């Protein structure tokens, strides 16, 4: 059965029509969205990297460790928001592909309201439970003051950041990646400036770092609110909605992103505990620096998977298997080239990159430790891109269980199991080799799941489901 793609519902004269996911040339459309996504995401990543540079050079190694110990809390907060936002955006993309902007607007509105309420509640609980949370993270009481200095300032700013997460996915989905890239870039540049002023000039330490990050991450929300003034947008916001349960149903389709975020926090907690046992605060600081060094590469992979979700979800709704396959080929080739490039950089320039985050007066042992960590974990880049791409594809074709399996294996089950075994069996810090081993094992599983849900099979299944719904007595 062949199905003609429905009218995508673009308003006449819409500036977003150029490079449209349903009709634009595959290569230019993909790289246009990817380029703008990279601008925004690299802007976000560079803000974190610059934070690390200023904290490491002006506040110290203990401050780096304190910020790293807070990662599980932040990943949990943002994991829920990303699950809701990505799940809602994927469902919205399918609606747009089917030519139903009203349904897409409804899921957009419900997601934005739901995340707003969640953000208020999460911030209140996070502040009320500060000390028990710090203790649960395995931090020594000597680090509590440093952690608190950062945490109490940054947490209230989480609210605008959560709204930015929702708008990021839906505004891009509606064909305005330029606006998203502009918003995130402005936030990044302001963060760099404020870091310099608050930390280097005023000497405000971690409080200055938190204030710089919070203020700069509020600015993207102000810029993104311009979207609601666009006359050519397809997504309309309204508080009065029906079928609120759809938010949770859509969130299930974003479960893999929730798993990725929360699992990253749990693995960070586990890894921090192991390193504290074997290397003390220096070990936690070393893995923090390594995370900064590798962050940019992983963000590029994430941007590619993110772009694929926008492309595939709409073409899935339009039943266009050939176009989905073409986008996947383009994304896969891009990931392969970039993965090799990232490995080359890590193997040839790891120590200079690490020294960006610490001054010479800092412990030489910590720098040596971080360099050793890179030597063990660089193979991550050979597999991580493929795993993210396949997981994003499975989410886009509404296969949340399979996508969740990939996410759970690569981010929690396999790394947690292999880390525990390595910590027990291996001396020194070699147990962190568990991370690339887990990524490689997951890649095998991800490829198997991808082969079971190739684009043509996925579209055929959607058409069969639609035909069954049309002939069902309940639809008569």
N, C-alpha and C positions, 0 to 999 in steps of 0.2 A: 504493500500500500504506500503510495506517495502522498505526502501532505504538503500543500502549498503554505509557505510561511505567511502567517496573518499580518495584517497591516501593523507595523510597529508602533503606530500612534504618535509619531513625531509631529509637532506643530509645524505648520508651513513657515518656512524661513528660519527654522531653529538653527542657531549657531552650533548646537550640539550635534547636528546631523552629520557633519563632516567626520569621517572615520567611524561611523556607526558600527557597532558590534555585529549587526545583522546584515549590513550591506557593503561596508567598506572593504577595500582590498586587505587581505589577511595580514601580510607583512607590515605595511604601513600602519594599519589600525592597531595591531599588537604592540609595535614598538612605540607608537604615539602614546598609548595608554601606559605602557611600561615605563617609558621615559618620564612621563609626568608623575607616575606613582613613585619612581625612584627618587625624583627630586624631593617629593614630600617625605618619603620614608627615610632617605638619607639625611634630610634635614633633621628629622626626629632623632636618628641615630647619632648624627654628629653632635647634637645637643648633649646627649648622654656621654659621648666621648669627651667633649670639652669639659663637662662636669668632672669626669674622672681625671683629666689633666690638671685642672685647677685644684681639685681636692687633694690629689696625690702630691702636687708640688708645693701647695701653700698650707695645707692642713695636716697631712701626714698619712702614714701607712695605716694607723689605727682607724682613722676616719674612713679610709677606703673600705676597711673590713666592716665597719659599722654599717655603712650604706649597703654593702653586699648582704649582710645578715637580714636586712629588711626586704630583700627581693621576694621571699615567699608570700609576704603579705600583699605586696603590690601585684604580683602575678595572679593571686586569687581574685583581687578586686577587678582587675582588667580582664581576667579570663571569663568571668560571668558576662561582662559587657560585650566582649568580642563574640561570645557564643550567641548572644541575643542579636547583635548587629549583623554578623555574617549570616546567621540562619535567616534572619529577616530579609537581608539583601538578596540572598540566593533565591528565596521564594519570590521576592519582588521582581527579580530578573526574569524568572519564569513567567510571571504574570505579564511583564512587558513584552516578552517574546510571543506571548499568546494574544497580544493586542488588547490588554485589559489594564490600562493605567489607573482606573478607579480602585481595583483590588490591590495594585502595587502601592497606591497612596495610603490605603487603609493599613497595610502591614508596616509601612514607614511610620505612620502616626502612632500606632500602638507600640512599636519598638521604642520610639523616642520617649513616650510617656513612661513606659515600663522602666527603662534605664534611668530616667530621672528619679523616680521613686526609689529604685534600688540604690542609687548613689547616695541619697540623703540618709537612708537607713544604714548603709555600710560605713559611712563616715562617722556617724554617731556611735555605732558599736565599736569601731576601731579606736576611737579616742577613749571611750569608757573602759576598754579592756587592754590598755597599753602595756602595763607591767606584766600581766599573765601572758600576753602575746610574745613579749620579748623573752620571757623565760622559756616559753615553748619553742622558740627558735634556736635554743641551745647557746645563747649568748651569755658570757660571764657578766656578772653584775658590774664589773669595771667598765664595760662598754655601754651600759644602760644610758648614762648621761649623753654620750655622743649620739646614740641612736635616737634618743628622745629629742635632742636638739634639732635633728633633721625631720623626724617623723611628725612632730606636732605642727610644724609649719606646712609640710608638703601634703598632709592628708586632706585638709579642707579643699585644696586645689584639685583634688581628684575629681570633684564634681564636674567642673567644666571640661576636664580631660575625657571623662566618660561620654559626655555629649559629643565631643569631637570625634570619638570612635564611631558613634552611630552615623553622624553626618559624613564622615570620611567615606564609608561604604555606600551610603545611599546617594550622595551627591555625585560620586564617580559613576555609579550605576546609571544615573540619569543623563550621563554624557557631559559632565562638567569637570573633568580631571584637572583642567587649568586652575580652576578656583581652589581646588583642594591643594594642589602643589603650591600655589601662592600663599595660602594660609599657613601651611606647615613651614614653608621657607621663612616667612616673616617671624614665626615663633622661634625658629632655630637661631636666626641672626640676633634677635633680641636677647635670647638666652646667653649667647656668647658674650655680648656686650655687658649684660648684667652680671655674669660670672666674674668678668674682669673687674667691674666696679665694686661689687659686694665682697668678693673674696680677696682679690689682689690689692685693691686700693683701700677699701674700708676695713679689711681684716675680720669680716664677720664669720668666717669659718663655715661650718656645716649649715648654720642658720642662713647664711648668705647664699649658699648653694641651693638650699631648699626654696628660699624666696625667689631667687633668679629663675629656677625651673618652674615654680608655680605661676609667677606672673607671665613668663614667656609662653607657657602652655595655655594660658587663658586667651591670649591674643588670637590664635587660630579660630577659636569659637566665634569671636567678634567678626572675623573675616567671613567665615562660613555662613553666618546668619544672612549675608547678602544673597544667598541662594533663594531665600524666601521672597525676595523682591524681583526675581527673574520672571518675566512674563512667559518665557518659552519653556519653563520647567514642566515636567509631567507629573511629578509627585506633589500632592497637595496635603497640607497638614490640617488635622482636625481632631480635637479632643474627644468629641462624641463619636464613639465607635461601637460596633457590635462584635461578638465572637472574639473576646479578649483571649480566650484559650489558644487562639491561633498563634499568639506570640510564643507560647511554650512549645507548641507543635513545630513552629519554625526554628526555635532555639535548638531543638533536637538535631536539626540538620547542620547546626553550627557546633555540635558537640565536640568535634575533633579539635577545634580551636580552643575550646575550654580545657580539654584534656592537655593540649600542648602547653597552655599557659600555667595551669595548676601543677601539672607534672614537672614543669621546669622549676617551679618553686620548691616542690618536694625533693627533687634531685639536688637542687642547690642546698637545701637544708641538710640532706644526707652527706653531700660532698663537703660542706662546711664542717660538719661534725667530725668526719674522717680526717680532714686536714688539721683541725684543731688538735686532735689526738696525736698526730704525727709531726706537726710542724708549728703549732700554735697560731698566733695572729698573723705571722708572716705567711703562712700557708694560705690562709683565707685571702689576704691581700694579693698574693701571687695569682690565685685563680681569678680574682676580680679583674686584674690587669689583663690576663689572657682572654677573659670574656670581652673586655673592651676591644682588644686587638682583633678578635674574630667576629665581633658584632656586625661590622659593616658587610662582610660577606654573607652572613646569614640573612641580613635585612634585604639584600639583593635577591636572594632565593625566595624570600617571603613575598617580595614585590612581584616576582614572576608568577608565583602561585596565586597571588591576589588578582593579578590581571587575568589569569586564566578563568577564575571564577566569574568575573564580569563577562568575558567573551562566551564561555561555555553555557552559563545559566540561561542567557537569552536565546542562544541558538538551540539549546535543549528544548526550551518552550516552543521554538519555531520548528522543531523536528528536523534540523539541518545537520545530519551526521557528518557529511563531507566537510563542512565548514569547521565543525568541532575538531575533526581529525587534523585539519590543516593548522589550526591554532596550536594544537598539541605538538605537532612536529616542529613548529617554529619555536615554541617554548622549550622543548627538549633539547634542541640544538644549542640554544642560547645558554641553557644551564650547563651543558657539557663544556662549552668553551670557557665560561666563567669559572667553573669548578677547577679546571686545570690552571687557570691564571691565579686563582686564590692560593692554591697549593704552592705554586712557584714563588709567590710573594712570601708566604710563611716560611718556606725552607731557606730562603736567601736573606730575609730581612727581619727575622723575628726579634732579635735583641734590640736593634735600633727602634723598632716599634714599641717594644716594652719600655724602653728608657724615656719615651715621650711622657710617661705617666709618673715617673719618679725622678727625683734629683739624685745626683751622684752621692750626696751625703747619706741617702737612704741605704738601707741594708743591701750590700752586694749579694748576700745570700738569698734575699727575696728575688732579685733580678735573675740570678742563676736558676732558682727554683722555677720561676715563670718560664724561662727559656726551655727548661727541661719539660715542663708541661706541654708546651707547643710541640716539641719533638714527638710526644706521645699522641697528641690529639689531632694533628693535621689531616689524617685520612677522613675525618668527618666530612670534609668538603667533597670527597669523592661520591658520597651517598646522600647527603642531606638534601641537596637540591632536587634529586629525583623523588625522594620521599615526600617532600613538601608539594611538589607538582602533582603527584598522583593523589595525595590526600585532598588537595584543593579541587582536582578534577572530580573525584568521587563525591565531594560535598556539592559541587555544582550540578551533578546529574541526580541529586537527591538520593544518594546512597550513604546516609549518615552512619549506619552501623559499620560498613566497610571502612569508611574514612576514619571513624573512631578507633577501629582496630589498629590501623596504621599509626595513628597518633599515639595511642596507648602503648604500643610496642616500642616506638622510637623514643618516646619521652619519659616513660615510667617503668614499665614491666621489665624490658630487657636491660636498660642501663642500671636500674635498681638492682636487679638480680646479679648482673655481671660485676657491678661495683662491690656488692657484698662479698662475692666469691674472690674478687681480686684483693680486697682488703684483708681477707682471711689467708689467702695463699701467697701473696706477693709482698715483698719488703719495700720499704721506701715509699715513693709516690707512684710506682708503676701501675697501681690499681686503676688509675684514670684511663688506661688504655681500654677499659671497659666501655667508654663512651663511643669511640669509633667502631668497636666490634658490634655494639648494639645497633648502631646506625646501619652497618653493612648487613646484618642479619635481617633487619626490618626491610631493607631494600629488596631482598629476595621475596619476602611476603608481599610487599607493595606491588611488585611486578606481576605476581600471580593474580592478585585481585584486579589489577588493571586489565589483564588479558581476559578475565571473566566478564568484564563490563566495558568492552570496547564501545566506541561511540555508536556504531550501527546497532549493536545489541541493545544499548541503553535506549536509543530512540525507538526501536521496535517495541521494546517493553512499554514505553510510555504510550505509544499508539494503541497497543493492545489493551492497556488499562483504560484509555479513553473510550474505545469501542465497547468494552464491557460496561462502562458507566452509562453509555448512551442506550444500551439495550436492557439495562437492569430495570426490573419492574418499578423500583423506587424512583426512577427518573422519568417514568412515563407520565 
